[in-house]
Amino acid sequence: MSGDAPLFRVDLQVADLPAGRTAQLVVTSEQVVVLWTDHDACSGDRTGMTCTLTGGTTSVVRVNVVAPSGASITASLVLTDPDPVPGNNVWRADLG
């Protein structure tokens, strides 16, 4: 994560998703004015997005955020198959 209020950049990368499996990366925010990405696997609106990711890829999902200092962003990984380690599927950061 980098930047200062009101503009932040958050780079998200899913690790250890096996080849052939897919997962949804759900990005939500609190107090964010605008949230966007140019990543082809993502869709959503200005306050949240969902990205469909395939295992075996290492692409970074860059999320651009316009928000006041103190806003937060959360990324949650939702797998279609049972996850042997579900405790590491949520990341949260306070901005600024």
N, C-alpha and C positions, 0 to 999 in steps of 0.2 A: 504494500500500500504506500502511496506517495501523494504529496500535495498538501495544500492548506485550504481552509475554508475560503471561498465556497467551492473550489474545484479539487476533486480527489480522483486518483486512478487506483483501481484495485485489480490485481492480476490473480486469477484463480486457476489452479491446475489440479486436476484429479490424479491421484497416484494409486497405483496397484489395482486398477480396474482391469480384470483379465480380458484378453483378446476375445472378441465375439460376444461379450456382454454389453448391454446398454444400461445407462442410468440417466436420471433426470437431475440436473443441477438447478435447484430452485433458489433464486436470489430475491430476497425481500429487504425492505428498509423501513426505518422509522425516521420521520422528520426530513426525509429526502425530498428535494424539490423536483429533480430530474435524474433518471437513471437510464443509461443506454449503452449498447455495445454494437459493434459491427460484425461480431462473430456469426457466421452462417448458421450455426446450430441453435441459435437462440431466437426466441420471440417473446413478446410481452408488451407492457406499457411503461409509462414513465416511473412507476413506483415498484415494479417487480418484473421478473422475467424467468423463463424456464428454458434450459438448454438441454438438448438431447445429445449425450456424449456416448461414444463407442469405445470400448476397451482396446488397449493396444496403441492408442494415439496419445500424443504428448502435447497437444495444442493448449495454449493458454487462452482462457476467456478473459479478455480485458474489459472491465466494467468502468465506465466513466460516470462520476457522480457529482451532481451539484447539490450541496447541502450546507446548512449552517454548522458551525463547530458544535460538537456534542451529539450529532445525529449518529445513527448506527446502521450497519449493513450486516446481513446474515446470509450465508450460503449453506444450503442443506443438500446432501446427496441422497437421492431416493433410488434404490436398486429394484429391478424387476424380480430378481431372485433373492433368496435369503442371503443376508450379509453375515459372514462369520465374525466380524468385528464392527457392530453397528455404532459403537461408542465414539468412533472417529469421523462421523459423517456430517458434523455441523461445525461451522466456523463462524465466528462473530467478531466484529471490530467496531470500536467507537471511532468516529471520524473527528479529527482535530482535537 
